[in-house]
Amino acid sequence: MSVIVLVSPLSRQVPLLEGADYAGVDAGALCCMRQGIPMVFAIGDFDTAGTEKTRIALSTECHVLPCRKNETDMESALLEAKARGYDTIILYGVLQGRFDHTMANLYLLLHRDPAIWLMDEKNRVRIIGKGVYHICKEYRYLSFLALEDSCISESGVSYPLTRRQISVQDIYTISNEITASSARIEVHSGRLLMMECDDQHE
């Protein structure tokens, strides 16, 4: 499985994922450069990169976009990653900062490509459909929101569920905690937003 991490300008410490490629989105390229992370490409209008734009262009394959455009820099990065055939695309550092940008990135996950993951230092968000998932205890909280009428079972958690029907109006499936080495999640039907989260102050 091929994985690429698209690093946003708001990223601070970028995680090093074994076997993953990296791309810098706008000033996210500077985050990669500071950590010495090689990039397969950088893309954006680089309006937040300031005088560092030339250094970015010299360090990797660079796609400079116009400042006035219909797509966000992250959307353009996503399209480039999909064109290169990556199976999993991680949008990193996209769950903080301006709320409109956060929602735009969430919409990319919900409406463009279910293979996208949204991540920052405290959160990991993705869509899961019918199947069985074993979730390791990497984050404190494990939460789900139904994207359509769904049926889910959870075990190895503080609040287990057995074939529970949940609708898009239900929010009681948040803030669960894994009590075993991993949780077993089975989606019997439907699609859910799965969120693994830590407290922001930790």
Buried (B, 14 or more C-beta within 10 A) or exposed (E): EEBBBBBBBBBEEBEEBEEBBBBBBBBBBBBBBEBEBEBBBBBBBBEBBEEBBEEBBEBBEBBEBEEEEEEBBBBBBBBBBBEBEBEBBBBBBBBBBEEEBBEBBBEBBBEBBBBBBBBBBBBBBBBBEEEEEEBEBEBBBBBBBBBEEBBBBBEBBEEBBEEBBBEEEBEEBEBBEBEEEEBBBBBBEBBBBBBBBBEEEE
